């Protein structure tokens, strides 16, 4: 939930805020096989956190863990590239750790010398904090296991394994054995290239294995997730017999594992089965493979080649990996076609066939070359010069964290560029009707990368912090993958010059880049100009997108009325033009603007219904995450936190499906859900959700980024509610420091941090300091929001309460009167208005305006009687105020009656000070009944004792009066 929505829900809940927290990483357990005995070992807790360094490399995020170590994504500032860092775990027990480390470093350096397209590159190896680390090539893609789930043809499957086999063959040629070949240790990049990874169990060919292990009937069960740490080195299900028994292994062992994996890919199950090492060995030695029908057609020559590679005796397998690959690639059917040609059978038909094939081949090669040229256009946009330019612009901004910003941003842009290259190549080759529309869409997306880079030319320190999120947003865009949207686009712009469409979309992309980087006024000016241009040219569909950009500019400038006007025009044009995607997006924005910026939940609800209607027209089975979250915010404003929790839970699922778990939208959805969960009373559940949200943001942005401030504020409020003031203050100060360090002292997030610090100061009885924070917060809110915004009302009320506590009643009354006036203008009634009335009444009472105070407390009492249950403890506040007013007028009997009612309703109210003050007032009203009065003051003294530093006069009065006659 954005800060505005957060503050509104805070007021609706009758509390100060919506909250959040962070959680330490969970223990990672890897199941290992140690000398044939299963054991558990936990990953080292001293893992590096985001922004920390391993050598010169800046850690970005944790990617995963295995029995050998933990893998992180990192940034190499020297060569300006993303890398993968593998930090190897120390052994559970080691008598010769220096020798082990030396061996690992030798192997890693041998791999670093081996450059092959089918082996992941190793850039550097070293030791840090007593642990070996490897810096390796970072591959965007998936494991071979994941890719095989989508492969449906023999040719595609065989090509994947031939590439992996060439990587193994190259390693064997360099004297390196993998020892743990399996589908999980093979990556398939987004470019389709296969790379063998994790030679972490490899040893030089001349190295000897450790002592053998017992592989008899008592050996442990086989699990494909196990990894050997003793004599058995590798995953048992893919190990050769020599590997399973701890004998010396060579390239033939990798050949065996390769054939097991390939057989499994074709059949859906491995060739040999066994519940223990001994049973598996016996199955292999029998030579009988498990009966299974291939899930993908298995050519005879491939089957024969794999069976030879699966023989128990290493000497009976293929003489080398190269020989196995040659056998796999040698399809006898091709040889037969050649023989027929030489024999002259059906010569004319064959000549025609071959000629056509040659023609088709030549055309295909030409098309591929042309499409590669088109795809390479991305190299003009993102290259070494662009990276250097980005660095220079970030440095010129004066940002304090240039290296971190570059480390986070450059890999995102790199990934965007590579995805664009692959998609543009495929679109070029695509011969269906959507090919041209997809290509045009992709060209516009590339222009957005250019626009973002151009927009960094005039960065300031504050806007530099926005670059990471802008790059994340760009990387998450997938508009060209939606076939329905592309069809609508082709229809919508059929009568418009394609060049005009591209130019208009390019200008919209430039405006959105300015918005992402915080130049809201510059974006507004450009959007307004584009609207005029397109309206004049009568291009309604294009004008709709320009109006949306203008609406977002007004929204970012906190100009709710103007934002609504522009968004509504965009929505109308989108509906008229049949652009359901744009209509749905604009309706979702209007939902948020009406609720969070203008405080009009009735109109927000209308836009929620229209957004859902657009989603249904798009064929979506559920609303988008943004719509669900907006509806949840409306529920929270009404105080229906159970309904809000349901909406936000659905929004989390939607965000995960749409964006994945490492995206800001998913983090925001978790934060929203946590707010509803906590306001519903489940603090433990909320804390866990907040911690997940914060952890994602720290991975995305680093620990000092201003984007974290909202979650930090929420977490601080959670800790404050639990009475942990030191922890709460530290979180608030961190949020404030992140904002001030990066984006200055302006903005609503800073205002929230200051308000929170004001509450902590008040809880510590530091009233002057609390008022200072509150005054700063009110000033920022006035600068950021419309003059009649509900958050201005809340800030005025908060400041009025502090001024009352300080005895500055005239100033307090002025704040309460202004809050009441704005509330009346907005038509606010009911419980929300009761808080302002209570403040006015209290100030008048302290100033001696008894008649006016009594009238206002009576007004508050009437509201409570109309809206609250008869036994609701909140009703005690109005009764207490009215009772104290009557007591000041000398009407003791009436006062005592009212105060007794208040005390009975308050009971064990969470606000013990409120209860104690009722008891003191009632004791004053009963001064002729000394025994009962003494009991009341005694109870009040006990309640005030923990807070006596904040209420010294009341505490001393209670102690002095707590005596029996």
N, C-alpha and C positions, 0 to 999 in steps of 0.2 A: 504494500500500500504506500502511496507517496506520502510525503510529510503532511500535506494538507489534509488528506483523507485520514491520516493517522491522528492528527489533532482533533478533527471533528468527531471521530469515533471515541476519542478520549473524553471529550465533553459529554457525549451521549451516554457514556458508561458511568458518568458521575465520578470518574477517576481522573488522574492526571495524564494517563497516557497508555499507548500501546507499546509493547515491549519486545526485547530479543536477547539472545546470548550465543556463546560459542562453545565448542566441545573439543577436548583433546582427542588426538587420533586413537583409533581402536588398536588393540594389540593384534598384530598379524601373526598367525600361526601357520607354519608349514610342516606338513607331515614328511618325515624323512626316513630313510632306511639306513641304519647305522650298523655295518657289519652283519646285515641280515636280520636286525632286530628293530621293530617299529619304535619310533620315539617322537616326542613333540619338542619343538624348540620355538621360542618366540623371536620375532624380528627385533633387532636392536632398537631400543627406545630412543637412542640418540640420533634419530634421523634428522637431516637438515630440514628447516622450515622454509617456506617460500621466501625469497629475497636473500637467503643465506648463500654462501659460496662454497663450492667444492673446487679447491684450487682457484683458478681464475674464472670458473664457470658460475653463473648466477642461476640458482635453482628457481624454476618456475612452478612446477607442480609434480606431485607424485603420480606415476603412471601405473605402477603395479609392483608385485613382489613375488619372488620364487624362493626355492630352497637355497639358492646360491647368493641371493642378494635382493636389493630394492632398486627399482629403476625410476629415474626422475627425468622430466623434461627440463632442459636448462638452456641458457643463452651464453654463447661464446662472444664476449665483447671485443676480443682481439680480431677475430675473423668475421664478426657480425653474422652469425648463423645460429640456428636452433640445433641443439644436439641432445642425445640421450645419454644420461650418466647412469652407469651401473655401479652401485656401491656394494661391494661384496661383503657378505656377513662373515664374521670370524667363526671358526669351527667351535662346536660345543666344547670339545676337549682337544688340545693340541700341545704336543710336547716339542714341536719344532716349527713354530709359527714363522720365524724368519725364512726358513728354507721354503716353506709353502708359499709365502708371499713372493719370494724370488722366482719360483717356478711359474706362478701365475703371471708375473710381470714379463718373463721371457716369452710365454705363450702369447700374451697380449701384443707384445712388440712384434712377434712374428706375424700375427694377424694384421697389424698395422702396415706391414710391408707388402701385404697381399691386396692388390687392387683388382677387383673383379666385379662386374655388374650384378652378379647373383650372390654376392656375399656382402652383408652389411659392413660398411667401412668402420674401422677403428682408428680414431684420430690421435688418441693419447692415452697413456696409462700411468698411474702413479700411486702413491700411498699418502693418505691423509688421515690423521687421528688414528693411526695404527690399522687402517683398513684400505684394501686395494680398491681403486676405482678405475673404470674404463669410460672414456668419452667416445661415443659412437655416433654414427650417422643416425639422424632422426628421420623415421619413415612414417609418412602419413598413409595409413591404409589399414589392413586387417590381417589376422593370422590366416594361414592356409586352411586351417580347420574351418574358420568362418566362411572363407570363400568357397570351399568345397560344397557347402550347403546349397549354393545357388548354381553350381555347375551341372549341366544336364547333357553335355556332349562328350564323346570320347576324345575328340580332337582337343577341346578346351582343357579337359582334365589332363591329358597326356602332356600338353604344352606346359602346364604348371609344373609337373614333376620333372620334365626335361630341363627346365630352367633351374630348379632346385638341384637337380643332379649335376648340372654343369658347375654350380657353386661348390658342391662337395668335391668334384673332380679337381677343381682348381686348388682347393685346400689340400687335398692329398698330394698334389704336385709340389706343394710347398712344405710337405712333411708334417701336416697337421691333420689329426683325426678329430672328428666332432664328438663322438661318443654318446651323444644324446639326440640323435635326429628323430624328430616327430613333427606332426603338423603344427603344434604350438610354437615350434622354434623356426618357423618359416613365415616371413611376412610377404604379403602381396600389396605393393604400393598402389596408390590411386592411378598411377601411370601404367599399371598392369605388370610392372617388373617384379619378379620374385627375388627375394633376398634371404639367404640362410642366416640366422642369427644365433646368438648365445652359444658360442664356442667355449663357454665358461667351464665345461667339463672336459675340454680337449687337452691333450698333452702331446708333446713332440713325439714323433714316431719312435725315436730311440728310447723313450722313457718306459720304464717297466711299471706294471700295475702292482697294487698291494697284494697282500696274501689272500689266497682264495677263501671263500666262505662255504659253509655247509649248505648244500642245496637239496637236502634230503626231504623226507616227508614232513618234517616239522618246520620247514621254512615258512616265512610270513606270507599272508595273502597278497595277491597282486592287485595293485590299484594304479590306474593310468596316471594319477596325479602324483605318485611318489617319485622322489628323486634321490638317488643314492648319494651317501656322503662317505661311505667307507670303501671297501674293496669293490662293491657293486656301484659303478658310476654310470648313471643314466636312468631312464624310465624303464622299468622291467618289461612292460608289455611290448616295447620296441627293441629290446636288447638282443644281441646275438647270443648263442650259447656260451661262447668264450667270455662275453661280457657278464653274463649272469653268474658264471662260476669264478669270476675274478682272475681269469687267465689273461695273458698278454693279448691285446687287441690291436688291430691295424685297420687299413681302409676297408677290408672285407666286412668288418663289423658295421661300419656306416652303411655299406651296401645292403646288409641284411635289414637294418632299421628302415632304410629307404624303401625296400620292397614290402615290408610289413605295412608301412604307411600307404603306399600306392595300392596294395591289395585291399586295404580297408576302404580307400576312397572309391574303388570300383564296386565293392560288395556291401559296404555298410557295416562290416565287422572284420576283425583281424583274422589272419589265417590260422593262428594257433591260440588255444584257450587253456587256462589253468588257474586254479584258485590259489596256488602257491608257486614259488620259484621252482620247486622240484617237479610239480605237475606240468608247468609250462615247458620245462626242459624236456620232459618225456614226450610231450606232444610234438616238439620241434624235432627231436631225434627220430620219431616215428616217420616223419616225412609226410604225414597225412594232414592236409589242410582241412579246416572246418567246412562242411558242405554249405554252400550259400549261392543263391542265384544273384548274378550281378545286377546292381541297380542301374548301372550304365553299361551299354554294350561293351564287352571285353574282347578285343581282337585276339585271335589265337596266338599271334606272334608276341603280343604283350603278355599274355598269360604264361607262355613258355619262358619268356625272359625273366619274369618275376619268380616263377617257381625255382629256376636255377639259382637266383639270388637268395632264396629262402632255405637253401640246403644247410644242414646242420654243420657239416665240415666246411671250414672256411676255404680250404683248398679246392673244393668242388664248385664254389661259386664262380662268378665271372672274374677273369684275371685282373680287372680294374673297373673303376667306375665308368671310365670312358667306353670300355667294351660293353658294359650294360646299357649305356645310353645309346650306343650305336645299334644294339639289338632292338631296343624299344622303338627307335626311329625307323628301323628297316622294315617297312610294311611290304610283305610279299605281293600284295595286290598291285602295287606300283610296278614291281618287277614283271609281273605277269602282263600288265598292259604294255610294257616295253617290249616283251618277247613277241606279243601279238603284232606289234607294229613292225618289228624286224621281219616277222614271217610274212608280212604283207596281207594279213587277213583283213578283209573289208577295207582295203587301202583308201578308196575314195572317201568313204564315210569317216575314216580316221583322220584323213587330211583335213576334211571340213571341220571335224570336231576339234582337232589340235589347233587349226587356224582360229576358230572361234575362241578357244581357250586362251590362245596367245593374245588375241585382240582384247578379250575381257581382262586378261592380266595386265596388259599395257594400259588400258583405260583405268583399271583400279589403281595401278601404281601412280598414274598421273593425278587421279583424284586425291589420293593420299598425300601426294606432294603438295598439291594446291591447298588441301585442308591443313596440312602442317604449317604452311606459310601463313594461312589465316589465323591459326591458333597461336603462332609465334608473335602476333601483334602485342600480346601481353608483355613481351620482353621490352617493348618500347616504353611501357607504363611503369613496370616494376623491375628494376635492375639495380646494379651496384650504385649507379649515380643517384637513383631515386632514394636508395637507402641512405647514402651519404647526405643527400639533401634533407631527408627527414631528421637525421642526427643534427645537422647544422641548425635547422629550424627549432628543434627542441632546445638546443643549447642556447640559442639566441633569446628564447622565451624567458630565461632566468629561472627556470624550474630547478628545484633542488635535487631532483631524482631523475636526471636525464637518462642515465644508464639503465635504470629499471624500466622507465617508460619505453625506451627503445627495445629492451629485452622482451617486453610484453607485446609491443605493437608490431615489430618487424615480422615475427613468425606468423602472426595472424594475416598480415598482408601477403606474406609468402604463400600461405595456404590458400588464400582467396585467389591469388594469381594462378596457382597450379590447378585448382578446381576449374577456374575459367578456361584454362588451356585445354583440359580434357573435354569439358562440355562443349567448347567451341569447335573442337575437332570432330566430335560426334555429330554435332548439329550440321556441320558442313557435309559430312558423309550421308546424313539422313535424307532419304529420298521421299519421305511422306509429305503430306500437305502442310504440316506444321514446321517443317524445316526452316523456311525463310523467316517465319514469325519468331521461332526460337533463336535464330541467329541474330535478328534485330534486337531482341530482348537482351541477349548476352552482350551485344555491343554497347547497349545502354548501361548495363551493369559495369562494364569495364570503365565507362566514363565516370562512374561514381568513385572508382579508385583514384582516377586522375583528379577529380574534384576534391577528394579528401586530402590528397597530397598538396594540391594547390592552396587549400585553405590553411595549411600549417605555416604558410609564409609569414603571417602576421600574428603568430601565437604570442600570448602573454602567459605568465606563470600559471594563472588560473585555468585558461583554456587548454594549456598543455596537458593538464591532468585528464581532460576529456578525451584525449586521443585514443587511449586504450579502449574505452567503451565504444567509441566511434568505429574502431577497427573490429571489435567484437560484433557490433550490429551489422557491419558490412559482411563479415564472414558468415553470419547466420542467414543472410538473404538467399531465398531460393525461388524467386518469381518465375524463372524460366523453366522450372520443372513441372509446372501445373498446366496440363494439357487443356483443361477447360478454360483457364484464364487466357491461354494463348489463342484459343478459338474465338473467345469474346474479343480479344484484341484485334484479330484479323478482321472481324466483322465491323468493329467500332471505327477502325481507321481505314476502312476500304476506300473511302472517297477522299482521303487526305494524302498529300504528297509524303511518301515515307521519310524524306529528308526533313520535312517539317516536324513530323512526329519525333524523330530522333533528336532534333534540336531542342524541342520543347522538353522532352524527358531529360535531356542533358542539363538544361537550366534548372529543372526541378531537383535533380541530383546535386547540383551546386548549392541550391538553397538549403537542402537537407544537410549537406556537409557543414554549412555555416551553423545550422541549428545544433548539430552534434557537438560542435566545438564551442558553443556558447555565445556566438555573435548573433543574438536574437534580433537586435534592431537592424543589423545589416541584412539578415535573412528576410525580415519583414519588408524592407524597402524593395528588395529584389522580387519578392513574391507579389507585392502590390503592382509592380511594373509588368510582371508576366501576366497577371490577371487581366489588366487593361489590354495588353496586346492580344491575348487569345480571345477575349470577349469581342474585341473590335473585328477580329478575323472570323468570328462566328465558328469557333472551334469548341463546342460545348464539352466534349469528352476530355479534351486536353485542359480546358479551363477548369474542369472539376478537380484535376490534380493540382493545378495552381492554387485554387481556393483552399484545398486541404493544406498545402504548404503554408499559405497565409494564416489559416486557422491555427496551425501549430505554432507559428511565430507569435501570434497574439497570446496563445496559451502559455508559452514560455515566458512572455512578458507579464504574465499574471493579469491580463486584460480579458476577463471572462466574457463580458458582453460582446466585444469585438470578435473573440474567438468563436462564440456561438454563431454569430452572424455569418462568418466565413465558412465554418463547418456546415451550417445548414444549407448554404448555397452549393457547397461541394456535394452534399448528400443529394440534393434535388437533381443536380446535373448528372450525378452518377446513376441514379434510378432511371432518369429519362433516357440515358444512353445505354442502359442495360449492363452497367459495370457493377455487378453484384459484389465483387471483391472490394472495390473502393467504397461502395455503400456500407458494407459491413465494417470496414476499418474506421470510417468516419463516424458511424453510429456509436461505435465503441468509445471513440474519443469524446463525443458529445456526452455520453454517459458519465465519463470521468470529470469533464469540465463542469457539468451542471451540479454534480454532487460535491466534488472536492473544492472547486474554485468558486462556485456561486452558491453552494449550500442549498440547492434546490433539488431535494431527493424525489419530488413528485415528477418533475420533468426528466430527471435522470432515469427513473423507472420506465418512462415512455421510450426513451432511447434504448434502454436495455431490451425492450420488446421488439423494437425495430431492428436492432442488431441481430437478435435471434432469428427474426424473419429472413434477413439477408443470409445468415448462415445456413438456414434450411434450403434456400434457393440454390446455394452452392453445393448442396448435397452433403453437408457436414452433419454427422449424427449428434454432435454435441456443440455447444457454443465454444468460442475461443476462450483461452485463459484470461484474456483481458476483460471480456464481458462477464465471465463468472466472478472475477475478482471485484469488478465494479458493483455487481449485484450483492456480493458479500459485504462490501463497504456500506451499502444502503441498509442492509440488515443490521450491521453493527451500529449505525447511527440510530436505529430504532431501539437498540438495546437487545435485539434478538440474536444473542451470540451463538445459540445452537444452530440456527439457520445459517448464520455467517460462517460457522465452522464447516457446515456441509458444502457451501459454495466454494470456500477457499480450498477445501480438500479436493473438490473436482477441478479447481483451477491448477492445483499442483500437478495432478495427473495429466491435464491438458498441456501444461507447459513442458512437462517431461517428454510427452509424445512429440511435441512440435519442435522443441529446441534441444532436448537432451539435458543431462544433469549438470553439465559444466557451463551453464549459460546464465547471464544476469536475470533473464525472465524466470528461470527456475528458482534462482535464489530469492527473487522478489516474491514469488508465489509462496515459498516456504515462510518468509517473513510475514506475509499477510495471514497465512494460516496460524502461525504462532500467536499473532495478535488476538485473533478470535479465540484460540484455545485458552490463552491466559485470561482474557476477559470473561471467559466462561468458567474460570476457577481452577483450571488444570495447570498449575504453575510448572510442575515437573515436565509435563508434555510440551509445554511452550518452550521451556529452556532447551530441550533437546532439538526442537525445530529451529530455534534461533541460532543455536551453535552450528547446525548444518549450513544455514544460510550464511553466517559469517565466515565459515571455513571456505565456502565456494568463492566468496568475494575476495578473501585474502589470496586465494590461488589466482584469481583473475587479475587483480589489481596490485597486490602487495599490501603490506600491513599499514602503510601510512597514506593510503589513498583516501580522498574525501568521500568516495562512494561508500565507504564502510560506516560513515558517521551515523546514518539513520539506524542501522542495526545496533551499533554501539550504544546509541541513546536508549533504544528499547531494552537492551540487556541491562543497562544501568538502572532503568526504572524497575525491572524485575528484581534486581539485587536490593534496591532501595526499599521496595515493598517487603522484602524479607528481613529488613533491618540491617543489612550489610552496607552501612553508609560508606565505609572506606572503599570497598570494591565498586560501589556505585559511582562515587566521585571520580575514581581513577578512570572508569569507562567514559564518563561524561567529559573529563579533561582530555582523554585521548581523542574522542570525537571532535571536540572543539579544536584541538591542536591540528588534527588532520585537515579540518576546514581552513583554519587560519593560515597554516603553512602553505597550502596549495591554492586556495581560491579566495583568500582574503577574509574580511570580517563581515561580509554581507550574506544575505540569503536566509531562507526559512530553516534550513538544517542547523545553521549556527544559532538562530533564534531559539530553536528547540533545546539545543545544548545549554544555552544560557538559562533558559527557564528551569531545566532540570537541576543545574547547579544552584539555582536560587532555592529550590525545594530542599536540597541537601543542607545548604547553609541555614535555612530556617529550622530544619530538624536538629541542627546543632546549636540553635539559639543565637546564631550570628545574623541578627535581623538587618543590620545596616548593609552587610555584604549581600544578603539575600535580596534586598531592595535594589542594590546596584546592578546585580545580574538581571533582575526582573525589568528594570528600566531599559537596559541595553536590549533585551529581548523585545520589548514593546516598540522601541525605535526601529529595529530591523523589520518587525512585522508591518509597521506603518509604511516602510519604504518598499516592501515586497508585495503587499496585498491591497485590494480595494479598501477604501476607508470604512466600508460597512461589512467587512468580512467577519464571520463568526470567530475567527482566531484573534482578531483585534478585540472583540468583546471579552474573550477568555483572558487575554493578557491584561486588559484593564481591570477585570475582576480580581485576578491574582495580585496585581499591584495594590489594589484597594485593601485587600485583606492584610498585606504586610504593613501598610500605612496605619491601619487600625492597631495592629500589634505594637507599632512604634509610638502610638499615642498621637499621631498626626492626623487628627480626625477630619479637619477641613479638607486636606488634600485627598484623604480616602474618599470622602463624600463626593468630591469632584470626579474621581475615577468611576465610582459606582453610578453616578448620574449619567456620565457619558456612555457607559456600557448599557444602561437602561434605555437611554434615548435611541441608540443604534438598534437595540433589540426591538423596541417598539416600531421603528421604521421598517424593520425586516418582517414584522408580524410574528415575532417569536412569542409563544405563549407556553403555559404549562410549566413543567419541571425545569426546563432550561431557564425560563424567566425567573423562577423562584429564587435561584441563586443570586441574581442581581438584586432582587428585592430585599433579600436577607442582608446583603451588604449595605444597601442604603439604610435599612432599619437600624443596623448595628451602629453605623456612623452617627445617625441622628440621636440614638440613645446615649452614646458617649458624649455627644455635644449638649445633652440636656434637652433636646427637642422631643419631649416625652410623648406628646400627643401625636406628632408625626411618626415617631418610632412605633407607637402602638398600632397606628393605622396600617403601617407597612407590614408589621409582623402579622396583623390580622389578614392582610391580603395574601401573605405567604401561607398562612394556615388554611385559607379557603382553597388555594391551589392544591395543597396536599390532601385535603379532604375529598377533592374532586378526582384526584389521580392516583392516590396511594391506598393500599389496604388499611383497614382500621388499626391493625396491629403492626404496621410498618414502623421500624425504629426511626426512619428519617422524619417522621411527623414530630418527633420530640424537639427538633431544632426550632420550629415555629412556636411551639408551646413554651419552650424555654425562653425564647426572646420576648414573647408577650408577657410571660410571668415576670421577667426582670423589669420590663417597662412598668407593669402595675406596681411592683415593689418600689420602684423609684418614685412613683406617684403617691406612695404611702398607703396603697390599697392592699394591705398585707393578706387579708383573708382570700381575696380573689387571686392574689399572686401565689399563695400557698397551694390553692387548688390547681392552678395551671402547672406549677412546678412539680407537684406530685404526679400529675398526669404525664408530664414530660419524663420524669424519672422512671415511671413504670414502663413507658414505651421504650426508653433508651436501654434499659436492662444492662447487659454486658456488651454494649455497643463497642465496635472496634476503636472508636475515638474516645479513649479513656479521659482525655482532658475535658471533652464535652460533658461527660457524665459527672466528673468532679466539679465542674462549674455549676451544674444544676444543683448538686448537693450543697455547695456553699450558699447559693442563692436561697435555697429552701431553708437552710439553717438560719439565715438572716430573717426570713419571713416567720420563723417559729421561735423567735428569741424569748417568747414567754413560755416556751416548753423546752427548758434547758436540757433535759435528758435526751430527748429525740434530736435536738440540734447538735449536742455534743457527739452523738453517734454519727450523724451526717458529716460533721467536720472531720471526725476521725477517719471515716471512709475516704473522704476527699483527700486528706493528707496522705493516706496510703497510695492513692492513685497518682497523686502529683509527685511523690517522692522521686521516682526515676527521672522525672522531667523538671525537677525543682530549679535547675539552672535556667530554664526557659521561663518559668513562671514563679519567680522568687517571692513576689508580693502575695500571690494567692497561696503559695505553699506555707509561708510564715503565718498568714492569717488563719489557715486551716489548723496549723499546729497550736497556735495560741488559743484557738477557740475549742479545741477538742478536749474538753475537760467536763467531768460530771460535777453536779452541784454537791 
